[in-house]
Amino acid sequence: FISTVCNFMSHEKCLKNVKIPCSCIAPSLVRVPVAHCFGPPGHYKRKFCTVCRKSLESSAFRCEVCELHVHTDCILFACSDCRQCHQDGHLDHDTYHHHWREGNLSSSARCEVCKKTCGSSEVLSGMRCEWCGILAHAACYIIVTPECTFGRLRNMILPPSCVQLFSRNFSKLHCFRISENLQTESDEDDDVDGSTQGSAKDVQISTDSSKQTLKIFDGNDAVKRNQFRLISVPRIAKSEEVVDAALRAYYINDDQQEYELQTFTQQVLLSDDVINRNDSAEDSNLGSVFRESVPEACIIRAKPKDEEVIRIYPAWLKVGMAYVSLRVNKDSTAQTVIKEVLPLLGRQTEFLQNFKLVEVLMGGKQVQRMVLDNQELILNRFKDIRKTSIRQMNQTRFYIAENSKSIVQVNLFVGGLPPQLSPEEYTNILKEELAIKTNVVSVSHVYQAQGAVVLQISCFSEAERIYMLVKDTVVNDKPLNAVVIPEVVASKIPQNCCPLLVFVNPKSGGLKGRDLLYSFRKLLNPHQVFELTNGGPLPGFHTFSKVPSFRVLVCGGDGTVGWVLGALEEIRHKLVCSEPSVAILPLGTGNDLGRVLRWGAGYSGEDPYSILVSVDEADDVLMDRWTILLDAEEPAEGAENGIAEAEPPKIVQMNNYCGLGIDAELSLDFHHAREEEPGKFNSRFHNKGVYVKVGLQKISHTRNLHKDIKLQVDQHEVELPSIEGLIFINIPSWGSGADLWGSESDNRFEKPRIDDGLLEVVGVTGVMHMGQVQGGFRSGIRIAQGSYFRVTLLKPIPVQVDGEPWIQAPGQIIISAAGPKV
């Protein structure tokens, strides 16, 4: 047997065991509707659409938060049953049930209950819990205990009950801080193209002359957007058959007697009393819907009714039933419905004014709520919705809710402001640039060093206005950026839970960051995953500022790790957990820090789940960090007549190494090459090839670096040998894993460690020497070991710190230990 609505297939003998709800009734089984968060359309191999169950051969959408995949033209019928990752102001429960999603499992997946294979690459099959990842057959999953314990990663997951976010006016992409630069120009345009072209694909326009293809609109809204579904019916079909096919195309399983078709003409929209095909005079002898003049399109309409049975859901009232059915007639108002429903729910009726009737439209992309006016006639409301769209009527339900005064509080992080100003000055800039209404907007946190503030906004529309406006605002030639951030209620975090704060740099190493963002949002709570190109590390640290104990995972190159550690250093005094441990998923080119801490030489597509397990099992080690003060005594190059002022001193942080001379020069040339053609630098192999090429060009150069600099170590003058490069190393890995110091014992120096408060100073004689070190044939020239260094530059020299190169003007460089170890 095959379902004519959703293509579900079953043997006759298996029919009695089918437990999967069809796409047409799935929405009615959702307890708490949560919209999906669809990213840009893409191509997903070996995946199946959850609505029509066919494979995704053409471009399709996937939810960025759960495992849902849908065709472009099925997106309108996606059930709003996404994972609930935060409390939205009116919801409060601490036990979690499994969040089951059907299918798209690997063919090696095994059922938790019967231990047999439950996945398939041929069809949509098997069930998976979106939180704990447990797998089961559709027939077995009902036996699994309903409570979900979050599985192996439970200690790292931020429980949804601890996260509060008032998200009403924001799209899901805003709530989860998913960058929209990949989004197509307009969602609606997408839908239009999708539904017109996609449905054509579904029906496979029949060349059979006995068949007729017909465009079906489901209401005025579809006509305006030109969104239709195509159905293919026999030319001699009765009107009931056509109505039935049209309802199926829109995933509606109502009785077809309640609907009729109108021939589509431009007047249909202007006047409602167009003569319907079914009521026309020739109805008596109408054998077929189609006469000689074949209509091109039809609109499906609901026949008017004098009374209906509706379901009322007891929103968040603690009641032991899913819904109450109620008969309404043409005199029923929202108020009379409330009056009749309350006794059925065991509530007293004398306080009618304490309750409201809420209409909820459960769209796949957005769940919209609207409080109905007490005098609103319910049947008229139904008539209006159906006229707009029959599909929308199918996705609309009614809730009875208490009139509690809910306090709205949206937190908006605004960065890119001028640093080191007072809270009043920041408020004035925001008043001037964004015209903020101070009666509903207050500055709750100020990060002066970073030029960032957190706004608390008690009005949805004002929050949305500011968010949209910030994107187009520039202050002192610097664009502002805004991030919607959730509030983490620390008191609700379980005792043994140490949530993981994940930072991903999507631009690092071969652009694998995008896939990792998606995987970590799936495996954890998306509210604990932050994209570094969207406001940097600060929004993440601010969100976790009250969490008593957390750890950090940085996905990126050594530069990204330095960026996050620098931000941590600046904000440490504002965190309850002031010294979180940091793990690294190396995505860069060199990844020296990742190698030393044994996270590997670079990510090459390992399973993100196993990476999280490794992070959970990892041990803490301490590491020194160093502060470098660069004080140029001469004005920067290009100063007119040399009258320009000298540059102010610059302070940078160092984790790995600092190089002067040839090492920094190669890094600078590589940096320039990457800036000229960034598109080419998307693989580690290519990046290293460019390094080699740059090195070969410099092979014959001879420099006398030892004549251009002077070195003091712990107040003692050090004589430099004849070298081309001088390198200060904090970790035993340099230039993608080479051991520059060497392993042989030396009675002049102590054995280097990353937490001994000492830096090692090494010299190289040129490109050939560096190549031999990289190949493991030689080590560098050991020069000194110490905790305080002063380098005097006598002429401009290339300098690099942790892979960031520049030309440093003559002057002093002082290197000393930074604050606490990390």
N, C-alpha and C positions, 0 to 999 in steps of 0.2 A: 504494500500500500504506500501511496505517496500523498502527503498533504498538499492540497491545491493552493494553500496560502503560503506556507513557509518551506515547502520542498522536503519536509522530514520524511524519511523512508523507514519502513518497518516490515518485517515478515508478518504474515497473518498470525502465526503462533505467538509472536512477541507483542502484539498490540496491547494485550492486557497489562504488560509491564511498562508501557511508556509513561514516564514520569515528567518529561520535559514539557513545559507549557509552550503552546504555539505563540508565534510573534503577535498574534492578534489579541491574546488574553494576558500576555506577560505583564503589560503595564498595570493591570488591575491587581497583580499579586505583590507589587512593590509596597513595602511598609512605609519607608521614609524616602520620598523621591529626592535623588541627588543628581544634578546634571553632570554630563561628561565634559571632559576637557580635551576637545579635539585639536590636535596639532595641524600642521600643513598637510595637504594630501601627498601621499607617497606610494611606492610600489612595495607590497609585502608578499613575498613568495611563500607558497605553501601555507597560507592562512585562509580562513573561511569567514564569510560575513555572518554575523550573529543574527541578522534579521531574516535574510532569505536563504541562508545556509549554503550558498554557492561559493566556489573558490574566488579569491580576489585576483582576477587576472589583470584588470585595468587598475587605474589609480584609485586609491581608497583612503579612508580616514582611520586613524587609531586613536584611542583615548590615551592621553599622556599619564593618566593616573591608575587606570586599570587595564585589563587585558582585552577590552572590547575592540573589535575591528568591524568596519562596515563599508559597503560600497558607497560611492558618492550619492547615488540616488536612493539609497536605503537610509541615509542619515536622518531623514525626517521621521522615520519610524523607530529610531533607536529608543529603547526603553531607558528612562532616566533612573538607572539603578547603579550609579557609580559608587565607589567606596566612600564612606563618610569619614573624612579625615580631620574634621574639627567640629566643635559645637557652634551652632550659628545663633547663639543668643537665647534660644528657647528650648534647648534640648539638654537633657542631663541624665546620662546613664553610664554606669561604670562596668557593666558586664558586656562582653562582646560576643556576638554570634558569628559563625563563619560567614564570609561573604562569597557565596558560590558564583562562579562564572563558568559557562559551558565551553568546552572544546579548545581547539588550537593547542593541544598538548603534543609533545613529541611522541613518536610511535613506540618509544621505549618506556613511557610513563607506566608506573605500577599503581594499582588500586590499594589504598590503605586498608580496606576491609577484607577483600578476598585475595589480595596479593597477586592477581592476574593482570595482564597488560590492559590498560584502559585508554591509551592514546591511539591516534590514527593519523596518517598523513593523507587518507583518502576522503574522509568526511569530518564534520564537526562531531567530536565525541568526547565523553569523559567530563568530569567536573574538577575545578581547582578552586581552593579558597584563596581569595586575593590577599589575605593578610598572612596566613601561616604557610601557604603553599602546599597544603595537604591535597592529595589527588584521590579521586574515587570514580567508579562507574556511576552513571545516572541512576541505575537501580540500587546501588549500594550507599550512595551518599546520605540517604535519609537515616541510615542506621548510625552514622557518626554522631557523637555527642555534640549538641548545637553550640556549646561555648567554645570560643576560639581563644587559645592562649598565646597567639602570635608566633608560635613555633620556635625554631632554633635561635632566631634573631631577637627574641623577646626583650633581652636586656638592652638592645641598641635602639629599638623602635620607640619613637615618641608617641605614647598612647593618645588616640584622638580625644579622649575625655579631658586631657590636660591642655588642649589647644582651643583657644577661642578666637573666632574671626567673624565679624559682622560683614557678610559679603554681598548683601542684597543687590547693590547696584553694579557690582563688579563682575566682569566675565570670569570664568574659571581660570583663564590664562593669567589674569591679573592676580587672582587669589594665590596661585601657586608660583607666581613670579616667573612665568615661562615667556621667554622673549618672543615678541610678535614679529620680529623682522623677517621671519620666515613665512609669516602668514600671508595668504593671498590678499589681493587688494580689498576684496569685500566678500564676506561670507555669503551674502545673499546671491551675488552673481554666481558664486560656485554652485549654490543649490539649484539655481535656475538651469545652468548648463547640465548639472548632474542629473536633474530629474528628467530633463527632456531627452538628453542623449542616452542616459543610462537605461531608461525604461525601454527605449527602442531596442537596445541590446538584449534586454530580457525577453522581449516577445519574439525576437527574430522575425521581422516582418515576413508574413507568409506569402509565398509566391503562389500558393494554392488558390485558384480562382473561386473556390467555394467559401473561402474565408474572407472576412472583412476586418480591417484594422481601424480602430477608433480611438480618438484622443478623449480622455476623461479628465474633467476638472472636478475638484471636490468642494468648490465654493468660490465666492467672490475673490478671496485672497489669492487663490491659485490662478484665477484668470488674470488678475492684475500683474502677477509675477510671471505669467506664462509658464506655470509649473503644471505639467499634466503627466498622466500615466497612460501608456498605450495598452489596449487590450485587443486580443484577436478572437473574434467570434464567428460562427458560421453565418453566411449571408441570410439564411432563413431562420435566424435565431428569434425566439420569442422575447418579448421585452423583459420578462422575468429573468431569463438567462443572462441578458446583457447587464441587468441591474446586479445580478449575483456576481458576474465577472468583475464589474466595476468595484463592488464592495471588497472583493478579495484583493484587487489591485491596491486598495488602500488599507489592507489588513484590518477590515472591520467584520466582526462575526455576528452582526445583528440580523434580525429577520428581514429578508429582502422585501417583504410586503410593506415595510414601513418607509420605503424609499421609492423614488421615481426619477426618470431621466428627463432633462430638458434639452432640447436641441440648442446648441450654443450659437447665439447671434450676438452682435454688439448690444442689442436692446435688452438682452437678458439682465444685464447689470442695472440698466436704468429703470426697468419696470419689473416688479416681481410677479405680475399676473400675466406673464407670457403664457400662451396656450401650451400646456405640456403635451408631449407626444402621447402620454398615456391617457390624457383626458380628452383627446381630440375626438371629433365627431366620428371619424372613421374607425374608432376603437373597436366597434362591434365586429368588423370583419378584418381586424389587423392581424395578419398571420405573422408578419415579420416587423421588426423595428424599422427596417430600411425599406422605403418605397423606391421609386425610380430615382428620385434625387437623394443621393446618399449623403447624410449629414457628415460633416468632417469631424465635429467634436460635440460632446455632450457634457452637461453639468449634472452631477448627482445631487439630488435635493431630498431632504427629509419631509415626509408628509406631516402636516400639522396634527397635533394631538390635543385632546382635552385634559388628559391626565397622564402622568408617568410615575414610575417607581424610581426613586433615586437613592444612591448610597451616600451616607454621611459618615465620614471617618472621624473618630474622636482624637483629633490631632495629638497633643502631648498630654492629654488628661490620662492619669494612670487608671485605665479601664481594661477589663479583661477580654474585650472583644475587638475584632478588626474593624467592623463597620456596622451601621444600623441601616436597614432599608426602610424607606418611607414613601408613602404615596402622596404625590402633590397634584393639585388641580390649578385651574387658571386663576384662582383667587389666592393661592399660597404665596406668602412673602417670606423674605429671609427671617423675619421675626417669628412668624407662625411656625416655620420649620424648627427654629431654635426651641420654641415652646414645646413642640411635640417630641423633639429628640431628647431633651434633658431627662425627662422621667425614664425613658428607655435606657439611659446610661446610668440610672440610679442617682441623678443629681436633682436637687430641689429646684422648683421652677420660680420661686419668688424673686430670685435675683437675675431676671432675664438680661438686664443691662450689663451684667458681668461677662456676657458671652458674645461672640461674634461669629458670623458665617464667612469662611474664607474660601474663595475660588482659587484653585491651584492648577495652572497649566503645566503639565509635566513634559516639557519639550526636552529632547536629548541634549541640546546645547545649553538651555537655560530653564530653570524652574521659576515660573513667575507666580507671585501671590497677589491677590487683590481682595480687600475686605469689601463684602457686599453691603450696600445700604439696607437698613432695616426694612424699608418699604419696597425694596426691589422685588418685582414679580418673578418668581423662579422660572415659570414656563417661558416667559418672554426672554429671559436671559438665555435659556436653552436655544430658543429660536434664533436669537442673534448669533450665538456661537456657531450653530450649524450652518447658518447662511454664510458666515465667513469661511468656515472649513469644517467638513464632517470629521476629518482626521483629528482636528483640534478638539472636537467634542469628545472623541474617543480617549484623548489624553488629558481631559479635564476632570477633576474630582473636587468634592466639597468637604471642607473640614470644619468642625466646630471647635473653637479655641477660646481660652479665657482671655479677658481684656487686660491682662497684666500690663502695667506700664514698663515696657522693656526699655532698658537704657541702651541707646545706640552709642558705640564707641569704636570708631575706625582709626587704626594707627597707620600713619603714612610717614615713611622715612624719606626725607628730602636731602639729597647730597649735591655737591658741586657748588656750594656757597663759598664766599670768601672766608678763609680761616681766621681764627683768633679774634672773633668779635664777641660782644656781650649778648646775652639772650634778648635784650631790648633791641639791639641793632639788628639781630636776625629777624625779630618780629616786624621791625620797620621795613626791612627789605621785602619780606613776604607781603606786607600790606601794600607796598608800592607796586611790586611786580605781579602779584597774584590777586590783589584786592581781597584778602582773606577777611571773613566776617569774624571778628574777635569774640563775639558772643557764643559762637559754636566751635571755634578753633582755638586751641591753646598749644603752646610749645611745651612738651612734657620732658624732653631730654635734649641737651645740647652737647655736641661733640666739637669743641672749638678747634682742636688741632686738625681735624679732618674737614672742617667746614660743612658740618651736617647737623640736621635737627630732626627730631621725631615729633610729628604733629598728632594731637588727639582731637578727633573731629566727631561732634555729636549729631551730625546730620548727614544722611546718605547722599543727598544730591550735591551738597557742598563738597563732600569728600570726592565724589566723582568729578566735579568741576575742577577742583584743584589738581587732581591726578592728571587729567587730560591737559590742563594748561601748563603744568610743569614741563611736560615733554617739549613744548615749543618756546620755553623761556631761557634766555641767556643772560647771565649776570657777570660783568667784567670779562666778556668774551668767552665765558665758560658755560656750556649748556648744563642746566640742572637735570637731575634724574630723580624719579619718584618710585618707591617700591611699597606695595601694600604688605604690611607685616602682621603676622598673627600675634596673639598674646599667649605666652606659655604660663599656665597656672602651676607654679612649682609645687604647691602643697598637695596637688593631686598625683604627682609622679610617684609610682610605686617605689618602695624602699630599695630594692636591689636593681633598679633600672638606672643605667648610665647612658642616656641617649647619645647617638653619634651625630655630630654636626658635620655635614658633607659640603665641601666647596669643590666645584668643578670648573676648570678653565676650558671652555669648549674650543678655544683657539690653539691649545697646546697640542704638540705631537701628532701629526697625521690626522687631525680633526676627529679623533676617536671620542672626544669629550661629549659630543651630541648623544651618541648611543649610551654612554655611561650615565648621563643625566637621566635618560629615559629609564634605564635599568634600576638605578638607585631610587627613583621616585616610585617604581613598582614595588621594590623589595622593602622599602621603609615607608615612613609617612612623608609625603612630598613636602610637608612644611619643615623638614629638617635638611632639605637639599637646596643649596644656593648656587646660582650661576654667577661666577665672578665678573662676567662682563656686564652684569646688571647691578651696578652700585658697589661692587667690590666686596671685601669680607665683612665690612662693618654691619650691614643689616643682619647678617647671620649671628654675629657676636651679640648684637643688641637683643635679638630675639631670645637668645639663650642666657642673657645676663643674670636672670634670677634662678637658673637651673643649678641645684646644689652640686651636681657632679655630672660632667659630660666629657666626651672625647671628640677629637676632630680628625677628619680624613680629608687630606688635600689631594685632589687629582690634577696634576699639572707638572710642569718642569721645575727645576730648582729655583728659577726666578719667581714662579707662582708661590712656592713654599716660602721663600723669603718675604714675599708680599703679605702672606697670611700671618707669618710670625711677627712681622713688623707691626701689623694692625693689632695683633694680640698684645704686644708689648705696650702699645699706646693706650689700650682700653682695659688692660689687666686690672687696674684699681677699681673699675666699675663692675667687675664680674664677681658673683658670689663664689664661683669656682675659678680662682685666679690663675691656676696652673694646669689647664687641661692638657692631656697627652695628645701628641699629634702623630698621625700615621700618614704615609705617603703612597699614592698610587702614581708611579712615575710615567708621565706622558711626554716629557721633553725630549731633547736630542741627546744631552749628556747624562743627565740623571745621576750625578755623582753622589748626591745625598741619599737618594733611593738605594743605590748600590751599597753604601756604607751601612745603612740601617737594615740591610737585607730584604728590601722590598723588591729587588730585582733591577735588571738593567733597563727595563722599559716595558710598558704594558703591551702585550701582543694579542689581546682578545680573550684572556682567560674569563671564566665564568664569574660575573660580578658577585654572585652569591658566595662563592668560595673565597673571594677577596674579603667580603664582610666577615666571614667566619675567621679568617686569618687575623683581621683587625681585632676581633673579639678576643682571640687567644694570645695576642702579642704582649710582650713584656715592655715595661718602661725603661728607657735609658736616658741619662742626662746628656745635654750637649751644650758646649760654650757658644755664645754669640759675641761678636765683636763690633765695636763702633769705630768708624773711620772718619776722622775730621780732615777735610781738605781745605787748606787755607792758601789760596793763590795770592802771591804778593804782587804780581804784575797784572795790568788790565788784560782782559780777554783780547784775543786776536781780532783785527779788523777795527780797533778803536781809532777814531780819527785823530791824527797828530799825537797819539799816545796820551791824550788828556782825559780819556774816559776813566771812570773810577774802577778800582779793582773789584773783582767779584766778591760778594759776601761769602764767608766760610760755608761749606756744604757738609752736611753730616749724612753718611750712609751706613746701613747695617750690613754686616757680612756673616754668612753662615759657613760657606765652603772655602773659598780662597779669593785672594786679591792678587792680580798680576800686573807688573809694569814692564813695558818694552815689547818684545816680539810676540809674546803670548797675547797681550791685549790688542796688538796691531792686527793679528789674524782675526781675532774676534770682531774687531771694528769693521774689517773688510767684509766678513761674512754678514754682519749686521746690515751694512749698506746694500749688499746684494739682495738680502731678504726684503728690505724695504722697497727696493725697486720693483721686484716681481714676487709679491707675497704668495700668489697662487701656485707657484712652482714648489714652494717649500712645505709640502704636505706629507713627506715621509722621512723617517730618520735616515734611511739609506742615502737619499738624495742630499740631505743636509750635510752628512759626513763627507760625501763626494765633493761638495762645494768647499768644505774646509781643506781637503787635501789639495784641491786645485789652487786655492788662495795661498797655501803653504809653499807649493812648488814655485810660485811666482817670486817668492821672497828668499829662495834657497841661497842665492849668491850674495845677498846683502850682508855687509859687515857693519856692525855698529859697535860703539864702545860705550855701552850703557853705564859701566862702572865709572866712567869719567864724568857722566852727566848727573849722577845722584850720589848722595851721602847717606849712610845708614847708622842710626844709633839704636842699640838694643838695651833696654833696661839701663838707660843713662850712659852706656859704654859705646864709644866709637868702634865700628866694625870695619875692617879692611875688606873691600870687595875684590874677588878675583876677576879675570877678564870674562865678562858675560854679556849676553844680549837680552836676557830676561830675568826678572827677579820676581819670585812668587812666594806669597805668605799663605801657608795652608793650615786649615783647621781640621780637615778630615783626610783620612788616608786614601783619597780617590781624587784624581784630577784629570780633566780632559777626557771624559767618558770612560773612567775606570782605571786609568794608569796610576801606578804607585810611584809618585815622584820622589818621596823620601827614601824609599827602598827598605828592605826588611832586614838587611844585615845589621848585627849589633854594633854599637859605637859607644866607647866609654866616655866620649866627650858630652854626649847628649842622653837625655832620658828617652825611654820608648814612648812614642807619641800615642796619646789617647784623645778622644773627642771631648772629654770632660775634665782635662787636667789643668785648665786655666792657662795653657801655653799654646803659642803658635810656632810652627816650624817655618824657617826661611830657607828657600832653595833657589839655586841659580841654574839657568840653562844657557848653553853657548850658541844656540841658533836653531833653525828649523830642523836640521839633520838630527841634532841632539834630541829635540822634542819628539821627532819621529821614532827614534830608538827607544825613548822612554815609553811611548805609546805601544811599541811592539814588545815591550818587556825585556829588551836586551840590556838596557842601562837604567840607572836612576839619575836624579839630578845631583848638583853639587851642594852638599849640606853646608849651610853658612852659619845659622844661628838658631836658637830656641829661646823664647822669652815671653813676657806678658805685657810689655809696653814698648812701642816702636815709634821712632821719629825718622821720616825719610825727607831729605831736602832735595827738591828737583831744581836743577840749574837751567833747564830748558824745557819747552813743552814736550810732554811724553805721553804716549797712549797708556791708559789705565783701564783695567776691568775689574769689577767686583761681582762675583757670582754670575758671570756671563753678560753683564751689562757694561759695554765699553764706551769710553769717550776720550778726548784729548784733554789732559790736565795741564793748565798753565804753570809756570815755575812757582815754587813756594814750598810750604810744609805739608806733609801728610802725617797725621798722628793716629796710630792704631792702638786701642786699649780695650779691655774686656767690657762688654755691655752689662746691663743689670743682671738679674738672676738668670741662671741657666734655664734652658727650655727642655 
